[in-house]
Amino acid sequence: MPHIRSEDDFLALVDRHFPRGGESVALSRGDDAAVIACPDRMCVTTDLFLEDVHFRRSYFSPGDIGYKALAVNISDVAAMGARPLGFVLGLVSPGDADRDFWNGVLAGMAELAEAYGLPLVGGDLSRGDKTGLTVTIWGEAGPSGRFLTRSTAKPGDILFIVGAIGLARVGLALLEKEGIGARERFPAAVAAHLRPIPRVDEGVILADIPGITACMDVSDGLARDLPRLLPQGMGADLFLPPGLLHPEVTAYAAGHGRQPEKEAIFGGEDYALVASATPEGWKAVRAALPGAHPIGMVGGKPGYTLNGAPFAMNGFDHFG
Amino acid sequence: MPHIRSEDDFLALVDRHFPRGGESVALSRGDDAAVIACPDRMCVTTDLFLEDVHFRRSYFSPGDIGYKALAVNISDVAAMGARPLGFVLGLVSPGDADRDFWNGVLAGMAELAEAYGLPLVGGDLSRGDKTGLTVTIWGEAGPSGRFLTRSTAKPGDILFIVGAIGLARVGLALLEKEGIGARERFPAAVAAHLRPIPRVDEGVILADIPGITACMDVSDGLARDLPRLLPQGMGADLFLPPGLLHPEVTAYAAGHGRQPEKEAIFGGEDYALVASATPEGWKAVRAALPGAHPIGMVGGKPGYTLNGAPFAMNGFDHFG
């Protein structure tokens, strides 16, 4: 397999996939810094995507790696009710960087960037023992001008999700056990883990509804993320009827002696949106986003119930 | 040594060193993304800072690591003639993250951030085999409103530097051979490698002088970086008189049978500024920045001379 021979060689590969221009780009890649035209306020976020932590090369195709590294960042912008405007990229590669591999990574990322009209305005490149990507992305508010936040839900608010929950966890468990072959029986679960869909349009629609009180994306699992959506001292009563769950979650749980609701609630990396709305706001959500599903109600006291029974929330922790 | 027990524990450590507020920060750390107030145009750049590639834990103190990870990013903003406004941080740590180590890293970084009034508005945290930091930083133009660029020097322009060159390379060579003990005989060289000084005020002053035609920071060595300052098809005649070089560079070269000018010209990670000025502009530079030193003149043809003799330029390459 041909190796990348120099930094210039690497940068030429980047140039092949990412145009230099862009509406908001005054000065693109190749200088000490890029220069971008900015709205009055922007949201900005950064996410790491590292081999053997966030992905495995054994079952992620190169294109999946590039896609997901960017998708998880776009999802954070979507969770703010915002639209992404541009990004920078840090790439870490073993010294014998394989050209076909990186060509695939960049192609997968460029496909998603193009779908959102996102310019790659700069980056950095380094040797390292393992492959890693780090993206920093920024975005602007939608027509409402507001950004959605966490920790701002109120007692009595309806909790709802946009997107599946638990599906990516099932995909991960199967991929770890069976490799990419798991795709044949569980295509949706595997796709949910490899190619999560950022909910940008949905986030912007939610930001436009005044009765939305809080919003975030589910990256560490609802069990860990939901408490972050609520102010301290509050809890929630959750209802996850079996019909809410994806059939592949239900099938996996049945085949492995597990409870499907627990798969859903502890499942990480779904990148669904979870949000809260006043009862009035919820009516607007139903009208605007038929794909939004209620999952419970915010309570004024700490503690959670799931389908009527007390339930302890916790989830994935890198250092736990 | 006590270990960091959870992500929340890690974030509490970050909170201890970095205030959440900041003039331009509408929403700080802890949400899916931060929200910042922006000028019309901003520059943005990202740099990786990885263990055993960019630093060694054997001779970088934790504080040095945090300092330099941020300093090299500030330097890129300075090279644009701009002032930094804020940054986000990605942290990679082995799973048994040592609290004292990270406390020191964050303290060293916070000290520099405070000196520039820079808020840390967000970040990401991950396990990884080795320690790594990734910073994305943004900045605004100075009073002139313009950003300085590369590749825009013109034939007949004066080339000059602000800051020492070659000193950090001498420091690196000594640190690799002798460890931190090298500091006793070569304090300036060791400091130049461990704690490079970003040239923000100088960069802003240069951006304000209309006769400055190009500017960048010297991160990969003048031999590799200078060709990036010039448009394709141009070259330069360089003059590096012995008196221009730091005495520790001269002393190191004398003691190791090397030519001091070559140490200077191949030396990376100096984070000096190298810039070009029209003859008129150079007069203004002399008046405004007495610490700026001329090092040559841009020529209209490819190729370089050093102190009158032809000279082949090249330098460090991560994948070369």
Interface residues (C-beta under 8 A of the other chain):
Chain A: I4 R5 S6 E7 D9 F10 A26 L27 G30 D31 D32 A33 A34 V35 I36 A37 C38 P39 D40 R41 M42 C43 V44 T45 T46 D47 L48 L50 V53 H54 D76 V77 A79 M80 A82 V88 L89 G90 V92 S93 G95 A97 V121 G122 G123 D124 L125 S126 R127 G128 D129 K130 G132 T134 T136 W138 G139 F147 T149 R150 S151 M216 D217 D317 H318 F319 G320
Chain B: I4 R5 S6 E7 D9 F10 A26 L27 G30 D31 D32 A33 A34 V35 I36 A37 C38 P39 D40 R41 M42 C43 V44 T45 T46 D47 L48 L50 V53 H54 D76 V77 A79 M80 A82 V88 L89 G90 V92 S93 G95 A97 V121 G122 G123 D124 L125 S126 R127 G128 D129 K130 G132 T134 T136 W138 G139 F147 T149 R150 S151 M216 D217 D317 H318 F319 G320
